[in-house]
């Protein structure tokens, strides 16, 4: 039974994946409870393990061993919780060069569109934290809190709520028609590359006025808040004159939310001018960016391959 369900899930059958998770949920919960001791923590771990299974089902080599594999995923999640705080959670190890990131893995499966539709049904507040945590290189709770302007405890609470809703959707196995997220994300990636290309070419004013609302609000790592396009153009022009160039490394999108990850290439004579990774988190209204939160990561950590 497991072998058939796992095979069909890897082929993109949503119902098969839901049945597989429902079949092994009691065993996953037993593993989590034995390691964590508290029912609430065990539920959180099972929910997160289910989301990881969605992304990593293609990694399963022996379909008949789906049950032990799901328990191992759950065990890794629990161990990561017990070790917190940690710089990079153990359940999301860095992928070797050349391997696709989580979002690219999803896009290879038919069930990817279904998962993204489920993410899109979350409230804006839950959507922000789940997109950052699971589909960008920003995995630390304190970094997510800094980007969203929230206490770390609120981030944990919202992630728990989001995972519960997504886990419910998984086991419900809704058989409906879903939008082509892979195509939409490719279009968002093209737009981001176009934007940063304009910036590097010295046409920042045109780029910002094309993509951003005139009264856009921006929030910066220093805690400063700015209004309008002009301050953004000024900052980017100053970085450009200092020899800094940014290149798209990852894009994550959901209704009303667009996240760009960029690699900052500093001039040889000032290699520490900018942190290596910059995250741009946008609120989108009426097709244009109405709010921007900028976050600087000191580690070179991002979800996709650098653009050339």
Residue pairs with C-beta under 8 A, 6 or more apart in sequence:
1 23
2 20
2 23
2 63
2 64
2 65
2 66
2 67
3 63
3 64
3 66
4 16
4 63
5 16
5 17
5 19
5 20
5 23
5 66
6 16
6 20
6 57
6 60
6 63
6 64
6 66
7 16
7 63
8 16
9 16
9 17
9 20
9 57
9 111
10 57
10 58
10 60
10 63
10 109
11 110
12 109
12 110
12 111
13 110
13 111
14 110
14 111
14 114
14 173
14 174
14 175
15 173
15 175
17 53
17 54
17 57
17 111
17 170
17 173
18 170
18 171
18 172
18 173
19 173
20 66
20 70
21 50
21 53
21 70
21 167
21 170
21 171
22 171
23 67
24 66
24 67
24 70
24 71
25 46
25 50
25 171
27 67
27 70
27 71
28 46
28 49
28 50
28 70
28 71
28 74
29 42
29 43
29 46
31 71
31 74
31 75
31 78
32 41
32 42
32 43
32 45
32 46
32 49
32 74
32 77
32 78
33 39
33 42
35 45
35 75
35 78
35 79
35 82
36 42
36 45
36 78
36 81
36 82
41 81
43 164
44 81
44 160
44 163
45 74
45 77
45 78
45 81
46 74
46 167
47 160
47 163
47 164
47 166
47 167
48 77
48 91
48 163
49 70
49 73
49 74
49 77
49 91
50 163
50 166
50 167
50 170
51 134
51 163
51 166
51 167
52 73
52 77
52 91
52 92
53 70
53 73
54 106
54 111
54 115
54 170
55 102
55 105
55 106
55 134
56 73
56 105
57 109
58 105
58 108
58 109
60 66
60 69
62 69
73 91
76 90
76 91
77 91
79 90
80 86
80 89
80 90
80 91
83 90
84 141
85 140
85 141
85 142
87 140
87 299
88 94
88 139
88 140
88 301
89 139
89 140
92 102
92 134
92 139
94 301
95 101
98 305
100 108
101 250
101 303
101 304
102 134
102 135
102 303
103 135
103 185
103 250
103 252
103 303
103 304
104 304
106 112
106 115
106 116
107 181
107 182
107 185
112 181
112 182
113 178
113 179
113 180
113 181
113 182
114 174
114 178
115 166
116 178
116 179
116 181
116 254
117 178
117 179
117 181
118 165
118 166
118 169
118 170
119 127
119 130
119 131
119 166
119 254
120 127
120 254
120 255
121 165
121 169
122 130
122 162
122 165
122 166
122 254
124 256
124 257
124 283
125 158
126 158
126 161
126 162
126 165
127 162
127 254
127 255
127 256
127 257
128 148
128 257
128 281
129 144
129 148
129 155
129 158
129 159
129 162
130 159
130 162
130 163
130 166
131 252
131 254
131 257
131 259
132 138
132 144
132 147
132 148
132 259
132 281
133 139
133 144
133 159
135 252
135 259
135 303
136 250
136 252
136 259
136 261
136 279
136 302
136 303
137 249
137 250
137 261
137 277
137 297
137 301
137 302
137 303
138 144
138 147
138 279
138 295
138 297
138 301
139 301
141 152
141 155
141 156
142 152
143 295
143 297
144 150
144 155
145 151
145 152
145 154
145 155
146 221
146 295
147 279
147 281
147 293
147 295
148 155
148 281
148 293
149 219
149 293
150 158
184 253
185 251
185 252
185 253
188 251
188 253
188 258
189 248
189 251
191 211
192 248
192 251
192 260
193 248
193 307
194 207
195 207
195 211
196 246
196 247
196 248
196 262
196 307
198 204
198 206
198 207
199 207
199 236
199 240
199 246
200 240
200 245
200 246
202 237
202 240
204 232
204 233
204 236
204 237
204 240
205 229
205 233
208 229
208 232
208 233
208 236
209 229
211 288
211 289
212 229
212 232
212 288
212 289
212 290
212 292
213 285
213 286
213 288
213 289
213 290
214 228
214 229
215 227
215 228
215 290
216 227
216 228
216 229
216 232
216 288
216 289
216 290
216 291
216 292
217 225
217 226
217 227
217 290
217 291
217 292
218 225
218 226
218 227
218 231
218 232
218 291
218 292
218 293
218 294
219 225
219 291
219 292
219 293
219 294
220 226
220 294
221 294
221 295
221 296
226 232
232 292
239 246
239 273
239 274
242 267
242 270
242 273
243 266
243 267
243 269
243 270
243 273
244 264
244 265
244 266
244 267
244 273
244 274
245 264
245 265
246 262
246 263
246 264
246 265
246 278
247 262
247 263
247 265
247 306
247 307
247 308
248 260
248 261
248 262
248 304
248 307
249 261
249 262
249 263
249 277
249 302
249 303
249 304
249 305
249 306
249 307
250 259
250 260
250 261
250 302
250 303
250 304
251 258
251 259
251 260
251 261
251 304
252 258
252 259
252 303
253 259
256 283
256 284
256 285
257 281
257 282
257 283
257 284
258 281
258 282
258 284
258 289
259 279
259 280
259 281
259 282
260 279
260 280
260 282
261 277
261 278
261 279
261 280
261 302
261 303
261 304
262 277
262 278
262 279
262 280
263 276
263 277
263 278
263 300
263 302
263 306
264 273
264 274
264 275
264 276
264 277
264 278
266 272
266 273
266 274
267 273
274 296
275 296
275 297
275 298
276 297
276 298
276 299
276 300
277 296
277 297
277 299
277 300
277 301
277 302
278 294
278 295
278 296
278 297
279 294
279 295
279 296
279 297
280 292
280 293
280 294
281 292
281 293
281 295
282 289
282 290
282 291
282 292
282 293
283 289
283 290
283 291
283 292
284 290
